[in-house]
Amino acid sequence: MITTSVTNFRKNIYNILSQTIKFNEVVNINTKDGNAIILSEEDYNGLLETLYLSNIPEVKNSIVEGLNTPIEECLEEDEVEW
């Protein structure tokens, strides 16, 4: 995460936004009135998708079940059918 002041952000807006877009680098901009976060569109869409999926009970239960499955019971990578 990049943390910067609003003054520094204004001076370097192009470079900072390029890092955010190319490398998914989150930016925390500090101001006297509070802070703001800048995310790449890819990260933002990923967060929205995660929130959406976590609100579907069947999907949430499947994820929790997968997390609780011992590694010995999991399939090898080459055995997974995509």
Backbone hydrogen bonds, N-H to C=O, Kabsch-Sander energy under -0.5 kcal/mol:
donor,donor_aa,acceptor,acceptor_aa,energy
2,I,26,V,-3.0
4,T,28,N,-2.7
6,V,30,N,-1.7
9,F,5,S,-2.5
10,R,6,V,-2.3
11,K,7,T,-1.8
12,N,8,N,-1.9
13,I,10,R,-0.7
16,I,12,N,-2.7
17,L,13,I,-2.6
18,S,14,Y,-2.2
19,Q,15,N,-2.0
20,T,16,I,-2.0
21,I,17,L,-2.5
22,K,18,S,-3.1
23,F,19,Q,-2.2
24,N,20,T,-0.9
25,E,19,Q,-1.1
26,V,24,N,-0.6
27,V,38,I,-2.3
28,N,2,I,-3.6
29,I,27,V,-0.6
29,I,36,A,-3.2
30,N,4,T,-3.1
30,N,28,N,-0.6
31,T,34,G,-1.7
34,G,31,T,-0.9
36,A,29,I,-2.1
38,I,27,V,-2.6
44,Y,40,S,-2.5
45,N,41,E,-2.8
46,G,42,E,-2.0
47,L,43,D,-2.3
48,L,44,Y,-2.3
49,E,45,N,-2.3
50,T,46,G,-2.4
51,L,47,L,-2.6
52,Y,48,L,-2.5
53,L,49,E,-2.9
54,S,50,T,-2.4
55,N,51,L,-0.7
55,N,52,Y,-1.0
56,I,53,L,-1.6
60,K,56,I,-2.6
61,N,57,P,-2.7
62,S,58,E,-2.0
63,I,59,V,-2.4
64,V,60,K,-2.5
65,E,61,N,-2.6
66,G,62,S,-2.3
67,L,63,I,-2.4
68,N,64,V,-1.7
69,T,65,E,-0.5
69,T,66,G,-0.9
73,E,70,P,-1.7
74,C,71,I,-1.3
79,E,76,E,-1.6
80,V,76,E,-0.6
80,V,77,E,-1.1
82,W,80,V,-0.7
